[in-house]
């Protein structure tokens, strides 16, 4: 097992040290079969496991499968960039681990380390074969810890009224009383049980330093960040919602779950597309490309994107105590994968990206000040 970290002296107390591990195991499977089995084993072993991205790549001239996944561990949200190679009867798994707070900084370093991998022609020398220890993968956040995720489902209007009131907006007392009654009735909770749960869930809303809105097509997800804790209010079916409290480090995982996950197709266009804002608005409204677009390679690429368009999303983040304008990021998801939207002169620039890029962007924007 190889390991690398920032070192104890240079690691902030609220950061998980980055590390790199190499595991070798005897393997008679193909790369595809071994990769599929690994995903099943990880999802069954790691509580809160979420697969963010998977792609076929080449590492050191060898075929490999690269995955990005995340899971909670203690008070951190671990992110693992992993490469799997099958060679000569052995499966080699190179894993670079970090957390959501340091992903943007650590990912290029972990990727650079991976490019230096050299494997012996046979198996590993000696008898040292290392695998994950049960104690290392069983410490996900438990319900009794201070930062464990907690949630309350109920009428969306009632949850919104109480969140608005906690955030300092002017909400009539009669409306908050009716909201509490509706939540107590829908959840079968006694008044004291509901009060205790709401006090905990609404804590980050009351104390928030940062508020966010994630719009995905017609769906709106609200969020509040207060130090190490965050709260999210998301729709859950017709007229229902879920208010959830979680560690701030887990917030990007919660939000990316509302953005349609589409793997990036290998044959997708590699070049950005540019079009006027009005054309993009028409595409989003009609899911059709205006006939006035001049024929050519760019039109063909845009036509393919339009036909496969699944969702538009926009994340807006505002600081409560600052007068600076809100930050925002925006993107599209299509059948061939995600696209980043950027303003470029008087045009909108659409850049093809991978799901891992979307997740890294969310981590950067939401956790930049941590």
C-alpha positions, 0 to 999 in steps of 0.5 A: 500500500502506498500512501501520501498526505499533506502531513499533520502540521499542514493539515487544517483541523477541519480537513481530511488529509489527502492520501493515495493507496494501491491495492493488488488482488488476484483476479481471473475476471476481465476489466469490465467484470471486475469493475462491475463487481467493485462497484457492487462491493463498494455500494454494499460496504460503504454507507452513504456511497454515491457513484459520481462518474465512471469512464474508460481511460488509459493509464500508463498505456494500459486500459483502466476504468476510472471512477469518482465516488463519495461517502460520509466518514465521521464528520467528513465527506470523503471523495475517492478518485479511483483507477482499476487495471487488470493485468496478468491475473491481478487487479490493481486498484489505485485510489486517491482520497480527499474530501469535498472541501479540498477536492478542487485543490487535491484532484490535479495532484492525485491525477498527477500521481496516478500518471506515475504508476508503474506496475511489475509484469507479474504480481506484487513482490512478496506476500503483502496484499492489502485490502480495506479494513472493516473499521475503516469503512463502517464509521459513516455518520450515525444518527446520534452525532451532532452533524448527522443528517436529519430530515422531516417530510411534510407539506411543502408550503408548511416547510417553506413558511417555517424556513422563511420565518427562521431565515428572518422573513416576515411571516404572519404568526397565524401562518407559522402556527398553521404550518406547525399543525400541518406538519404535526398531523402529516408526520404523526408527531406530538407538539414537543417532538415536532418542536425539538426536531424543527429546532434542530433542522431550522438551526442552520436556517436561523444562523445562515451566513449563505443562502442558495437556490438550485433551479433544475427546470421547474424544480427549486431547491433551497439551501442555507449554510451556517458554519459546519451545518447546512439545511436543504428544502427540496420538493418531494412529489406533489405538494410535498417537501423534505427539510434536511439538516446535514454537515456542510461538507455533504451539501454538494452531494445533496445538491448534485442528486437533484441534477440529472446524472448523465455519463459523458459519451465518448463520441460527444463533441470536444469543442465548445459551442457558442450561440446567442442568448435568445437562441438558447432561451428558445432551445430551452423553451421549445427543445427545438433548434431555430431553422435560421441557424446556419447549416454546418458542423456547429449546427449539427453538434447543437442539433444533437445537443438539442434533441438529447437535452434533458435538463437545464440547471442554475445554482445561485449563492448569496452571502447574507452579510455581504453586499457583493452580488450573488455568485451563480453557475449554470449548466445543461444535461443532455443524453451525451453528458453535461455541459457548462454554460458561460457568458462569452462576449455577447454569446453563451458558450457551452463547454462539454464537461464530465459529471466529475466537473459538475461535482467539483464545481459545486464543491468549489462554489459551496465550500470556497470559504471553508 
